[in-house]
Each structure stands twice: as C-alpha cells, then as structure tokens.
C-alpha cells in the first residue's frame, strides 16, 4: 500500500470538488477482460487517454492538493472516509490555471506543505521531484489549453 496520486482530464464541465469521477475518465479493468484475463494493451491505451500525470508517494504535492480541496469546500465522501476525515479515495479537486500558477510558485520556492501519513512515504524534496512537478505543471497547462478540465485524486 502507499500513496498513489493521479491527475485526469475530462471534457465534462465539473465542479471544483467531488466524489464521483466524470464518466469519461472511468477505467474499469473489468471492461477489458478477454477470456477472463485483463487485456493490458486496451487498458493502458484508455489510461493514457485520460491520465495526465501520476506520482507515487510524493506527500508534499498531495498536501498541497489536499489544502486546495479543503479551501474549495471539499468534504470526505462518507463511503470512502476510512475514519481519517481526510482527502482520499473517490475525493477529487479540479485544477485551474490559477491553481497551477500558485503551485508553480510553491514548487520553485521549495515550499510544499509538510505532509505526513502512514502510507505516504518520505518527502524527499529533491531536484528530481521538483523537475517532475514542473513537468506536470507544463503538461497540465497544455491540457487546459486544449479545452480539458483537470482533476487530482489519490488513493492510499
């Protein structure tokens, strides 16, 4: 187990926060079964169409998105809340251009929030993570320019 973090794109007009993922981002592995086995090629092809970015155990970025979600009125989904009262599972937050501007400043100033959790791993805050974060921001801006709405979600 661990902190898996995703940004997806959608054409749907979505609220700032939510619990149910937009229909066009659903990646159900059961829909890609062939003779009882997952057809990874089809599954990966769809995933690449909707998934903009992925991080594994990067608690600082997760903490930043959790703060954005909370400031935007997000509340845990009762069905997904494991008693921690936190941003997890089906919860998501939409990412706008102004959010990316704020995130970029924080990443460049190396001021991501200190975020801890049992499954989160260590926050290394090294140059590779910083480069990845800036790469995400650039990619996200391109997706928004194409007319997509982006949202962040995680699972731990």
Order of alpha helices (4+ residues) and beta strands (2+ residues): beta-beta-beta-beta-alpha-beta-alpha-beta-alpha-alpha-beta
